[in-house]
Amino acid sequence: MGRRTGGWRGRTVLAGAAALLSVAVPAGQATTATAADAPPPYRFAVDAERIEGADQATNAERLTPGTYYRSTVPDNGKLYYGLRLDEASTASGAYVSATAVPKPGTKVRYSDGIKVSLQDPDGHRCFSGDAGIARFGPTESPRPITAWASRRTGPGAYTCKGAGTYSVLVERTSGPGSSLDDWELELQYVSEPALGKAASTAAPQVWDSASPQALEGPALAREGGTGFSGARSLEQGVWKDGIRAGQTLFYRVPVDWGQQLDATAELGPAASGDGYLGNALVMSLHNPVRALVDDADTGYDGTRKQTALRPLPPVAYENRFAVEDQVGGMRFAGWYYLVVHLAAEVSDKFGDGPFALTLHVRVKGTAQEAPAYSGAAVPRDVFEVTAKDKHAAASGSAATGGDGGDGGSPGENTAMKAVAVGGIGTGCVLVLGLAMWTVIARRRAGAGTAESAEPVAGGGVARTYGRSRVR
């Protein structure tokens, strides 16, 4: 006799569940994710603390190294946050980054952006030589942008050397015609210890600066995250993903001391449409403190286009003394972030997508010893490449800082999007789940010992009642 399938009771339960679904999902609405249900523009760290920026430095709340913060900056606003810094002789560097996130659909102009600077206890601005301004640039497409400031110590540093309460000033600039909506902010403060012994104070003059060929090979699928804290891990290789117009994807690559990073981004052909957009795809590289190292962009006419970072030096402590940002940014080991954005205007000419995105990532060189730091960085291991980091890059896991969702597997995220798009309420999901379990239970009862049995060591059997697989 064949296995029972639950009989009329099982069919009745399933029919009832189907009826509930027909009510929950409006006619003509698909139960798979669509462009209208695109992911949020940025997923903040789940453990980020809410903090309010002050209008004066004397009222500023203090930031703690290794902690994520969320805040809000109004149109043309100026906000202060506090830092407690030690004498420059005992601390090598303090780095503060601010990521501004406009709402989807926000109108931004070329020069709109944010500026981050550091001030000493007397209100004097610390000059570090580091870039502290981030703008949307020629794409004029709303997306997460990150600016940073630091207190640099050592030779050539003549200000901001004493201990005391310093101020971080975050300024938003908006031009005529820009939206007046508030922007969300994510703040991060990283502390770097001083060196235990003196080191060279000059940037390396000799390194392989030839433009490398893009790494070739079969492309493996790996979905990008939507924030620094949920950036998808990559190792050397060729990686494929899909990106929609207006979307920003985050990836991270471990780069150790003495190693060189090279990256190329390729946008695939459009399925339909025509025209030309002068600034369509933007790829930015940020170092472990989220400071911008370099960026590259390309126009798009519906055919395959490619853009690549400029040649970057091997990671070295002494790079911080260089004048060029793309050299000075390669000053410590750790996770380097590739941030890829496709301009929202692409949808006007070629549709929403998704468009094929391919990343060619190369990491050259043998890892070298780390500088002789006199203490630990905060957060710990931020300037190291650990065995755990290498495993994460090989497995493609998301960053561990938490991002409210990107840490899950791509398959899980897709499934959740499908449920959300279908419009199924929590109650309907529970009812459907109970219905499914009822059917399964009746099948088990009717089948007796006829469940799927697989031999295991020792002569027993392993029973399999159901399997699900996520990519």
N, C-alpha and C positions, 0 to 999 in steps of 0.2 A: 504494500500500500504506500502511496506517495505521502510526502510530508504535508501535514495540514498547514494551511496558510491563514488561519484565523477565522475562516468561515464568514457568515454574514455579519457577525458582530464586528470583526475587524474592518470589513468593507464599510459598514455603517459609520464607524468612528472616523475612518479616513474621509468619507463623504462629508461628515459634519465639519471636519477640519478644513476641507476644501471650501465649504460654504463660508466658513469664517474668513478664510483668505480672500474669497471673492468680495466680501464686504469690506475688508481692511484695505485692499488694493483697488484704487479707482480704475475704472475701465480704461484700457489703452495705456496704462502706466506699467512700464517694465519693472521687474524685480531685480534688475542688475543696475550697477552704478552708472550714472550718466553725467554729462558735463555740468548739468545744473546742480549736481550734488558733489562737486569737487571738494577735495579736502581743504581745511582752513589754510590760510596763507602761511601760518607759522604755528607750530605747537611748542608752547613754552614748557620749560622744565616743570615736572609735576610737583617738585618740592620747592619751587620758587616762592620766596616770601614777598608779600605785598608791602611796598614802601612808598611814601609820598615824598616827592622832591620839594625842597623848601625854596622860598623866593629870596632868602638871604643865607649866606654861608653860616652865620651864627646859629641858625635854627635847623641846620641840616642833620638828618638822621645818619648814623654811622654805618658804613658797610663793613662786613666781616669777610676776610679772605676765604675763598672756597665755597661761598654761598651764592646761590642764584637769587635774583630779585626781579620783581615785576613792578612797573610804574607806568605813568601816563604823562605825555608831554603835549600841551596844547599848541595851537598855531602860534608860531613865533615866540614860544615860551622859553624861559630860562630857569633851569632847576639845579639846585645844589644838593649834593650828598657828601657825607663826611668820611674821612679815612684817618686812622691813627697810624702814623709811620714812625719807625725808629730812626736813629742816626744813620746817615748814608754809609758810614763805615761798617755797619753790621748788617745791612740789607742791600742786596745788589739791585733789585728792581721791584717796582709795584706797577701792575698793569690793570687798567680798568677799561672794559669795553661796554658799549651800549648798542643794542640792536633795536632799531626802530621798525615798527610793523604797521603800516597804514592798512586801513580796511580795504577789502576788495572793491574795485570800482572807484577808489579815490583818484582824483585828478592831481597829478604831480607834474612839475616842470623840470627842465634840465638841471637847474641850479638848486632845486629843493633838496634838503637833506638835514643832517645833524652834525654838530661839532662837539667834541669832547676835549676838555682841557683840565689840567691839574693846577691848583693854587696852594701856595704855602700858608702857614698860619697868619702871615701879615697881609695876605691877599695878593701877593705877587704871583704872576703866572709862571709856572715851571716850564722852561724851554728844554725839551728833550730831543728835538730834531725829528720826532716821530710824527707821522701823518695823523691828524685828529679830525679830519673832515670826511664825511661820506655823502655822496650825492647820487641821485637817480641817473643822471647823465643823459645821453642822447636817446636812450630807449623811451624815456619819460613814461615808464611802466611801473606802477606801484608794486613794491616787493620789499622783503626784509633787507635793510642795509645796516652795516655795522661800522662804527667809528670807535677809536680808542685813544687813550693817552697813557703815559707812563712817567715815572720818575726814574731817570737814568742816573746812575752814580759812576764814579771813576773819573779818569782823565777827561778834561773838556767839560765837566759838569761844574758850574760855578754857582748855581742857585738850588734852592730846595734841598739842602743837605742836612738840615737839622731835624731833630725829632719834634713831634707835635701833631696837632689835628689839622690835616690838610682838607681841601675841598675839591670835589669833582663837579665841574660845571658842564651840564648838558644843554646845548642850545639848538633849537629847531629853527631852520630858515625856510620860509615859503614865499614864493613870488606871486605876482598878480595872476589871477585865474586859477590858482590852486585851491583844492578843497580845504575847508576850515576844520574838518573833523580832527579829533584828538588822535594821536598815534600811541599805540602800546609800546612799552619799552621792556627789554630784558637786559639786566645789568649783571656783570660778572667781575669780581676782583680776585686777581691772582698775585701771590707774593712769591718772589724768587729770592733765595738766600744768597749771601755774599760768597765769594770764593775763599777757600781756606788758604790759598797761596796766590801770589801775584801771577798774572797771565799777560799775554801780549795785548797791547792796546791798539793794534792796527788790524784792519780787516785784511784777510788773505788776498793777495794780489794775483795769484796764479791758480786757476781752476778751469776745468773743461767747460768752456762757454759756447761750444759749437751747438747749433740747433739740431737736436736729435730727430731721427725719423720716428713717426708714431709707431708704437708697438703693435704688431699684427698678430693674428691668431683667431681661433674661434671665440665668439662672444658668449659669455655666460650671463644669464638673467639675474639682476639684483635691483630691487626697488629702492629708490632713494627715500630718505626721510624728509620731514618738513620742518626741521629745526636743528640747531647745533646739538641739542641734547638727544635727538633721535636720529642723528646722521647714520646712514648705513655704512658699515665697514667694508673696505676694499683692500685687497692686496694687489701686487703687480699682476696685470692681466688686461683683458678686453672685456668690458661689461656693457650689457644692453638694458635699456629701460624705456619707458614711455613718458613723455612730458606733454602737458596741455598748455595752451596759450594762457599766459598770466601766471603759470605755476613756477614755484621755486623748489628745487630738490637739493638735499644736503647729503654729502658722502664724506667719509673720513679715511685717511690713509696713514698708517704708522711709518714715520721716517726717523731713523736713528741718527746719532751723532756720526758725521762723516758721510752720510748718504745723500744722494741727489734725487729729487723728484721731478718727473716730467709728466705732463698730462695734456691730452688733446680731446676735445669734445666734437662730436659729429652729429649733425641734425639730418635725419633722413628725408626723402622726398614727400611732398604733400599728395594726398589722394585726389584732391581737386583744387580748383581756384587758380588765380594767376595774379601777376603784379610783382612788385618788389618792395621790400622793407629794408631800409639801410642799416638798422640796428635791431636785430631780432633775438639772437642767442648771446647771452653773457655768461661767462664762466669766471668765477673769482676763487682765489686761493687765500685761505686764512690760516694763520699758524696756531699753536696750542693755546694762546691767550686771545684768540679770535681776531688778531690784528691782520689787516689786509696786507698780503705779500705782493700779489700781482693779479691782474685780470685781463681777459681777452674777449673779443666779441666778433660777430660776423653778421653780415646781412643775409637775406633769404629771399629767393625767388621761386620757391617750390621745388627746387632741385637739391641734391645732397650738398651740404655745406659743412666746413670744418674750421675750427679755430683752436689755437694752442697757446699755452703759457710761454713766455720768454724763457730762455735758458736760466736755470737757477743754480746757485752755488751749493756745494755740500754743506750740510748743517754744521755750524761751528759757532762757539761762544763769541769769537772775535768778530763775527759778521755784524754785530750791533754797532760797530764803529764805522760802518760804511755809510755813504751818503745816499745811495740808491735804495728805495724801499724794498725792491725785490731781492736785494742782497741782505739788507739789515733785518728783514723779516725772518730770514732763515737762521735765527740765532739760538734756537734750542730744539732738542729732539722732542718727540711726542706725536700726538695726532694732528695731522694737517687736514683742513676741511676744504673740499671742493664744493662750491655752491653754484648751481646752474639754474639760470632763469630764462624762460621763453617769454618774450614781450607779449602783452595782452593784445596789442594791435595785430598780431599775426592772425587772430580769429577773423578779422575784417576781410582778409584777402584769401585765407586758406582754410578757414574753419577752426573749430576748437581743438581738434586732434582727438586722441593723443598722437604725437609724432614720434617716430623712432629716434631714440637718443643712444649714442654709443660713446663710451669713455675708454680711452686708451691710456693706461696708467703704467708708468715705469719707475722703479726705484733702483738706482744704481749705487754700487759701492758696498764695501764691507763695513759693518758697524764698528765704531771706535769707542774708546773709553770716554766716559762722561767727564766734564770738568770737575775739579776737586772742590765741590761745594762744601761750605762749613756747616750746613744744616739742611733741613728738609723744606721743600717747596710746599705751598698751601694753595690748592689741594695737593695731597701727596701723589707722587708718581706722574704729575702733569708734564714734567720734562724728561720722561723716560719712555722707552719702549719695552714693555714687560712681555713675559711669555704669554700672559693672558691677552695682551693686546694683539700679539701675533696670531693667537688662536681665534680671536674675534674677527680679525681681517680675513682669515682663511674661511671661517664659517659664515661671514656676512651678517653678524649680529649687529643690532643697533647700539648706539652709545648707552651707557648705563646711567646717565644722569636723569633719565626719564623724560618723556615728552607727551604723556597723555595718550599714547596709542601707537606711535611708530615702533615701539619696542617689540610689538607683536610680530608674528610671522606675516609675510605678505598674504598668504592664503587666508589667515584669520582676518586680516584687515579687509580683504575683498569680501569675505562672507558677511562681515558686519555691515559693510557698505550696502550690500544687497538687501539685508534686512531693513536698514534704515530707509533706503530708497523705496522699498515696497510699501512703506507707510504702516507697517505692522506695529501696533501698540504693544506695550509690555504684556498686557493681559492676554492678547491674542497669541503671543509667542508662547506664554505659559500653557494656554489651552492646547495649542498645537503640540507642544512638547509632551503633555500628558496623553494626548491622543496617540502619538507615536509610540510612547512607552506602553500604553495599553495594548496596542497591536503586538508589540514585541513580546510582552508578557504572555499573551494568549498563545502566540506561536510556540513559545518555549513550553508552555503547559501541554499543548497538543502534541508537540514533537517528542516529549519525554526525553530520552537519552539520545535523540537524533540531532542534537546541535552539532555544529561543525567541530570536528575533533582533529587535532593535530598531534602526532607523536612527539614526546619530549624525552629527555634523558631519564633513565630509570624505568622505562616501560609504561609510564602513565600517558595521559593525554592532556593537551591544553585546549580548552574550549574558547572559541572566538564568537562572541555575541554581536559584534559590530566593529567596524574599523573606519576611521576617518583619516585622511591624509592631507596634510598641508604642505605646500611647497616651501 
